């Protein structure tokens, strides 16, 4: 299990009991300290205890306050290492293998969290990931009602054993940047799949927000544990009638689990259904089954069933008997199987999967295979399974009525970010937005609030903030239309109005059937390009693809000009035409495909498809504009854009009046 969720309503700090110095998790062996900035060390000890820090031949002292806390600032240092540091009081702690370089906070949701094991070419990439000048720290999941003082995690050197369960995006960024800047790089991963931006902003950062401000202000009186308990009660009341609607359910029994079903079609696990091309399944209930052969020795004692992550909800059976269940838990499932359920010969394993929204299936987090473990051997469950959809329906509205603590405003900031804010950092990497697509218009201001809040909390008002625009996803677009994903991408781009921000384009890196595209290498490379240009002074470096500049309209055509064209505009295929352009003509708001050709080093010429004057142009305005092919000759893709300001799917007039004035 890579991460785990910690729910704590309050944090009480005892004023006694710190006879020995205690350090936060972030201050430990292998830590990377930020060069050229004041360094902060802190911890807990007895009230009034004298603390001495010895570093690079110098001693610094502090005294613990009445609440048992101490904090000490050290002067800025140049890059280097490895060093040791000694912290002494009633006890002495020596920290080893410390480096001084650049520290990056790597935040967001699942696409930042996707590990090296789940990215492209994992075996090759992990084997080559051996760089002692890159150190990593993975913050454990924690949603808290009050501001926490510590996180769970540990600094580790970058090597094949340590990197395999770490963020692929973050590592690929560091792999590109570290040899160029030639100083150590520290990566602090603070990512949590399926989370919304508002959960990552502090209560202070959301103060006055008309949508989330009141919720954030009420956290001090919020009982998260009680809400979760009530949510469980609601969920089971809600799911009971769904069970009865399942054709596999008869007279209180799940009949489909009683026998194997070799007549059902075949799919493959570990995987998600959406990433399996030959399967077309909508949200609903899917049954899967597999038969294994056991010997007398295998059933001499209890066995273990490992099914990886079951997404979204799962109910597991062995020979018709329930052995375990999981509900929206993104961790590997491990169930004990009583030997009394087993027999010599064929035994069938069945899993009932409820898919509420997005990806669903069974996959081993951290590369752990699906398996059945007996006293004498391990039987792999990777491979062919039979499957059948029993109930095809849409659960998403009712499902989201469940209380998800990771969606409560500010709780992830309190649990995962607040304890880090004393640490000096170079900048931020961010990959999130999928969970806010249905409120993309809100995201215009919300994302800006997040960036400003993190800079304020880390006391780093000019820290660089590099973020990834959402990749293409879902069924490829056939005809032009409206798109919540396109609106979210536009909202992300509006954050570029803030200084020291940069956005990398991933519109060509997505996968129609996989919300977690495997190509994290190019994401990391493109982040590194932006960092080299904006942060590390390579001012003449071309760091992005073409960016829309102007549109000049004539009688029945239009010329679009771009910046960041590099050596010139190009297409990445042999078609000669630029795909995914759409236009509205004659003053309408209806968009149709349009023929677009490169007409100059930095220009595109678009003809009106009906002879009427073109009044608006859109490029790559879709959930998945799969045909995007506009690049500069350096190979970087053009960013999606639109020239109109028509009200989209997520437009909210009340929000527009109260919240988005600052964007005009």
N, C-alpha and C positions, 0 to 999 in steps of 0.2 A: 504494500500500500504506500503510495507516494506521499499522500497528504491526508489529514484528517481534520474534522470540524470540531472546534472548541466553542461552546456557547456558555458565556458567563454574564450574568446580569450585573454584577457589581464587582469591583476590585477593592478589597480592604487591605491596606498596607499596615502591618503591625509595626508599632514603634519599638518593639523589643524583639529579641530573638535573632539578631544579626551579629552574634558574637564573632563570627567569621565574616570576612569580606565576601560578598556575593556579587557576581558580575552579570549583566544582561547577556543573553545568548549572542548578541551581535559583537560583543567584546570578547574575543577568544582567540585561540590558536588559528593561524592561517588567515587572519583578517587582513583586508586591504584598506588602508587609510588614504584619504583624499589628499593628494599633494597640493601644496601652495595655499592651503586654507587652515584656519585654526582647527585643531583636533580636540574633540571632546571625549573624555572618559568619565564613566559614571557607574554607580552601583549602590550597594546597601551594606551597612555595618552597624555596630552599636552607636547609639546617640553619643555625640561628642568624641568619637574615635578619630585619631589622627591617621590620615591616609597618605602614604608616600608613593609616588610613581617615579620610577627610574627608567629613563628612555634616552638612548644615544648619549650616554655619559652625563646627563643632567637629571637633577631631582626636582620634583614638583610636589607640593603638599596641599592637602585640603582637610577640612574637618567635617565630620558627619553632623548633619542637622538633627534637631530633636525628633524628627520623624524617621530617622534611620537612613536617610539618603545622603549621598555625596556626589559631587560633580566637579570635574577639573578640566580646565582648558589648557592645551599645550600649544606653543607657537607653530606656525606653518613650517612644513618640511619639504625638501625636494624629493623627487621620486627616487626609489632605491629599495634595498632589502636583499635578502631576508634579514630581519632584525628580531631581537627579543625585547620584552618589556617586563619589568617587575613591579607589582602592585602589592604594597605591604601595609599591614595594620596589626590587628591581633594575630592574623595569619598572613602568609605570603603566597602570592600567586604569580607564577612566571608564564608568560604567553610567548610562544615561539612561532617562527616562520611568518612574521609579519612583513607585509609589503606596503610600500607607499606608491601610489599611482592614481588612477582615475576610477571612481566608483559610480556605477549606473544603477538606478532603481528601474526594474523591469516589471511593469504592471499591466493589468488588464484581465481578460477572461480566457477562455479555453485555447484560443490560438496563440496566446503568449505562453500558456501552460503546456501545450503539446511538447512531449519529450523527444529527445534524440531517437529513442527507440521507435517512435511513431512517425518520424520524418523519412524523407527519401534516403535510400541506401544506408539503413542504420548500421549494418555490420561494418561497412567500409568507413563510414563517417566516425563512428564511435572509436574504432581501432586507431584512427589517426588523431583523435582528440587528446593529445598529450602535451600540455603546455603549462609548465609550472608558474608562468607569469600571468595566468588567468586563474582566479579563485572565485568560487561560487557559494552563494548562501540562499537556501530555499525556505521561504517563510511558510510555516504551516497555516492551513485554513483556520481562521478564527473570526467569528462574528460576535461582537460584544456591544452591550448597551452603553457602557462607560469606557472612557479612554484607558486602554491597557498600558502597563508599564514594561511589558516584555513580550517577546514572541518565542515560538519554538522553532529552532533551526540550528544550523552548524556550518561554519566556514569550512570548505573543502578545497583541495587543489584540483585543478582540471586534469583528469586522467580518464581513461576508458571506463574504469569502475565507477567513478563518481559522476561522470557527465551523462551517463545513459538515461537517467531519470530527471534530467534538468531541461529547462526550456531550450528548445532547438533554435528559436528566433534569437534569444539572448546570446546563446553560445556562438551562433554564426556571425552575429554582429561583432562579438569580441574577437573571434578568430580572424576576421578581416582587419579590424582596427589595431589590434595589439602590435603586430610586427611593424606597422607603419609609424605609430607614435612611439614605439620602443620604450614603453613604460608598463608596469603591471596594470592589469584591469581587474576590478572587482565587480561582480554581478550579483545583485540582490533581487531575486525573483519574488514578486508579490502578486501572484495571479490566482484566479479562482474562476473555474468554468461556469458559464451561465449567469454571470452577475451583471447587474445594471450599474451605470456610471454613478447614480446617486448614492449607492452604497459605499462608494470610495471617497466621498467628499465629507469633510468634517462638519459637525453641527454649525460651527462658526461660518464655514464656507457656504452653507445653505441658508443662513439666517436671512429672513425676508423673502426667500424664494416662495412664490405663490403656490407652487405645486408640492414641494418637498420640505419647505422650511418648518412648517408646524410639526410634521412627523419627526423631524430631526430634533426639534426642541423638546419633544416629549420623551426622548430616550431615557432620561434620568428616572422616569417613573414607569418605564416599560418592563414588564416581566416576560422575557423571551421564552423562558422554559414553560410558562403557563400557556403562552400563545402556541407554542409547538405542540403541547399536549392537547389543547383544544382542536388544533388542526388535525391531529391524528384521529380524533373522534369524528370530526366532520368528514374526513376522507373515507373512513370505513363505512359511514352511513351512506355516503354518495356512491361508493363503488359497489355496494351490495346489489342494487338493481341491475347494474351492468353485468355482474356475474350471472344473474338469472337470465339475461338476454344472450349470453354466450351459448351458441349451439353445443358446445362441448360440455355444458353444465346440465345435469339431469338429476332431479330429486336429491339435491344437496351434494352431488358427486361430480367430479370432473372426469367424465367417462373417457375422454380422449387420452388421458394419462395412463389408462389401464393396460393398453396394448401398444406394440410398435406399429408403425404405419409406413411400411416400405412402398406403398402405392402413392404416397404424397410426392410432389416434386422435390428436387434436391437443391439446397443452397450450401454455402461454405461458411464456417466460422474458424477463427475469430474474424469478425467483420461487422459492419452495419449493413442493414438491408439496402440503404440508400446507395452504398458504395458497390453493390453487387449488380452489374448491368442487366442481367437477365430477369431480375425481379422487379415488379411494379406493385408496391404496396402502399396504401394510404394509411393514415392514422387509424389505429384499431388494435385488435387483439390477434396475435400471431402465435401459433403453437409450433414448436420444433422438437424433434425427437431423434435419438441415436441409440443404437444397440451395441453393447459391449459383451464380450465373453469372459466369464470368470471361472477360475478353478477352485478346488477345495481349499487350497492354500490361500487364495485371495479372500475367501469369506470366513477365514478362521478368526478374524477380529473385525472391529469396526473399521470402516474405510472413510476416505475424505473426497468430497466432490468440489472441484475448483472450476467455476464458470466465468471467472473474470468479471468485468463490469457488465451487468445486465441493464440495458437502457430501453425504456424508462423504468418500468416496474417489472418484477419477475417473480414467478412462483415455480419452484423446482420440485420435481417428483422423481422418485426411483421406484420402478415397478409399481406405479400407481399411487404410492404413498408420498405425501408432502414431506420434504426434508429441509426446506428453508424458503425464505422469501426476502425480497429487497424492494425498497420503494425510493426511486429517484436518488440512489446512492452511487456516486461515481468512484466506488472502490471495488477491489476484487472480492468476489463472494467466495466464502469457504464454508462448506456445510459438512457436518459429520453424518455419516450414513450408518445406521445400526446394522450389524451383521445379520440380524433377524429378518431384514427386508430383502436380503440377497439370496441367490441360489446358484448352484453350479450350472454353467451353460449361459444361455442368452439372458441378459438383463437390459432393460430399456430405461434410458434417462430422458425425461421430458421436461421442457421449460415452457411456461406460458408467459409471453411477453406482451405488455401493454405499451403501445407507442402513442404518446400524447401529441408530440410535435417534434419536428426535426429528426435527427438521427435515432435509430433504434437497432438493437441487436445484442451480440455478446462479443466482447473483445478483452483481451488480457492487458490490463494496465501495467506498464513497466516491463512489457515483453514476456510476462508470465503466461505460459500456455494454458489452455483449457485442459483439464486432466482429471482422471479418477485414480486415486492413490490407494492401493491395497497394502496389506502387511508385507508383501513380497515384491511388488513392482508398481510402476507408474504407467497408466494407460493414457496415451494422448487422446484428447477429444477434439483436437484440431482436425479440420477436414469436412467431409460431407455430413450434412444433417438433412432429414426430411422436414418439410414445413407446410403449414396450411394456415390461411387467414380464416378465423372463425367469425370475427365481427369487424366490419368496415364502417367506421364512424369517425366523428370529430369530437375529441375530448377537450380541446385546448381551453375553451372558455371556463368550463367547470373546474378543470384541473388547476388552473391558475388561481382559483379561489383558495386553494390551500395556502397556508402561511409558509413562505420561504424566507427564513431569516436573512439569507444572503442578498435579498432584494430590499430590505429595510434601509432607508436612508441613513448613512453614516456608520453603520455597524461594521463594515469591513475597514473603513478608515480607522475606527477605534481599535479594532482587533489586530490589524496587520500593518498599518502605516504609522499610526501615532507613536508606537514604541521605537520607530526608526528615526524620528525627526531630529534627534540630537546629533545624528551621524552626518558628517560632512560628505557631500556628494558632488559629482560633476554634472549629472543631468539625469533625464528620465527617458525611458523607452516605453511606449504604450501601444497596446493592440487590443481594442475593445470596441463594441458598438452593436454587435449582433443582437444583444438583449434589449437594445433601445430602439430597434428599427420601427416598431409600431408607434413610437413617439419621437420620430426623427425631427419634427419641428421643434419640440422641446429641447432636443439635443443641441440645437444651435447655440443656445445660451448656457446649457448645462455643462457642456464640454469645456467651454471657456472658464466657467466657474471652477471646474476641477483643476485645470492647469494653474489658475491663479491661486487656488487654495493650497495645492501642493508646494508651490514656490514659497508661499507665505509660511506654511507650517515648517518647512525645512530651512527657513530664513535664507533662501537663495532666490531672490527676486528676478535674477537674470539667468537662472539655470536653463540650459537647453532642454527643450521638450520635443522629442522626435516621435511621430506616431504613424501607424499604418492605416491607410484607407481600406475599407472593407473590400475583400476579394469578390470576384464573381461567384455566384452560387445559385442553385435551383435550376429548373428547366431552362434551356437556352431560349432567348427571346426570339419570337417569330415575326411579330408585328410590333411597331412602336406603341408604347402605352405608358401608363403611370407605374411607379415603382417605389416601394418604401425603402428598399436598399439603396436606390439612387438618391433618394432624399436624405438618407443618413449619411451617404458619402459627401453630399453637398454640405450638410451640417458640419461634418468633420473639417472640410476645407475652410469653413468660415473661421476656424480657430487660428488660421494663418495670419489673421489680423493682429495677433499678439506677437511681440518681438521674440526672437530666438526660438521660433517654432519651425518645424519642417515636417512635411507629410510625404510618405513614400506611397507609390502607386502599386497596387496588387491586382488590378483589374484583369490581368492576363495570367494570374497564377492560381486561380481558383479551380474547383472541381464541381461540376453540376450536382453530383450526388454525395458530396462530402463537405460538410461545413468546416471541416478541419483539413484543408488541402495540405498535402505532404511536402510540397516544395517550400520549406522554410529556409533553404540555403539562399535563394534569391531575395527573400524578404530581409534576411540579415545583411546581405551584400548591399542592398539599396539603402538600408538604414546607415550602414557604414559610410556609403558615399555622401549622404547628407551630413553626417558627423564630420567627415574630413573637410567638407567645404565650410560648414557653418561654425563648427566648434574648433577644428584644428588648423584653420587658416589656409586651406588650399583654395583660395578665392577663385582661381581660374578653372577649377575642376567642374565638369558638367556632371551634376548630381541628380538630375531628374529628367524625365521625358518631357515632350512638348506640353506647354500650358497655354490655354486659350488667352488671347489678348484682345482682339477686336473683331467685329463683324461689320462688313460694309455691304449694304443691300442695294441692288440695282433693280431694273424692271422685272426680270424673271430669273435672277441668279444672285448669288451671294459669295463673297470672298472672306474666308476666315483666316486670320493671321495668328501666329503663335510666338511665344518666347520659348527659351530653352530648346530651340530647334537643333542646336549643336551644329554638326556639319551639314545639316539639312534634313527636311522631312523625308520619310521613306515608309514603305509597307514591308511587313515581314513575310510576305508570301509573293507568289508570282502573278497575282491577279491584276496588278496595276491600278486597281481601284481601292478607295478607302472605305471600309465597311462601317456599319453601325452609326451612320449619320441619318438623322430624321429631321424633317422640316414641317412647319405649319405655314400655310399660305393664305393670302387674302384676308388676313386678320382673324382667322379661326384659331381655335385651340386644339384642333385635331392634327396629330402628327402622322406623317407617312414617310416611308423610306425615300431616300434621295440619293442620286448618283453624285459621288464626290471624287475629285481627282486632285492630285498634287499639282499645283500651278506655279510653284516657285520654291525657293529655299525654305521659306517659312509660311507659305500660304496654301490653302485648300480652296478649290473652286467647286461650288455646288450649284447644280442646275435645278430649276423649279420643275417638279414632276408633272404639274398640270398647267404650266404657263402663267399662273398667277404670281404676283410678287411674294417672295419669301419674307415672312415677318418674324420667324423665330427658328432657331437651330438647336438641336441637341445631339450630343455625341455620347455613345455608350450609356444611354439613360435607360437602364434596365437592371433587374436583379442579376441576370447573367447575359451580358452582351457577348456571347461566346465567339463572335466573329471579329472582335477587335484586332486590328492589324496596323494601326497607325503608330509609328515609332520615329525616333530620330535615328540617324545613321549610326549612332553609337549603340543602338539597340534598346533604349529605354522607352517604355510605352507612354503614349499621350494620356493625360488625365481626362476623366469624364467631365462634361460641362453642359450647361444649357445657357442660352441667351435670354430666355423669358423668365418672368417671375410669377407664373401662374400658380394658383393655390393647388397644392398637391394633395395626396391622400391623407397625410398626417397634419395638414394645416389646422390650426386651432385659433379662432379669432380672439377669444378671451386671452389666450396665452400671448398672442401677438401684441395685444394692447398693453398687457401688464409686464411682459418679461423680455421682449425682444427689441425694445426701443433703442437699446445700446448698440444694436447691430446695424442700425441705419446710418 
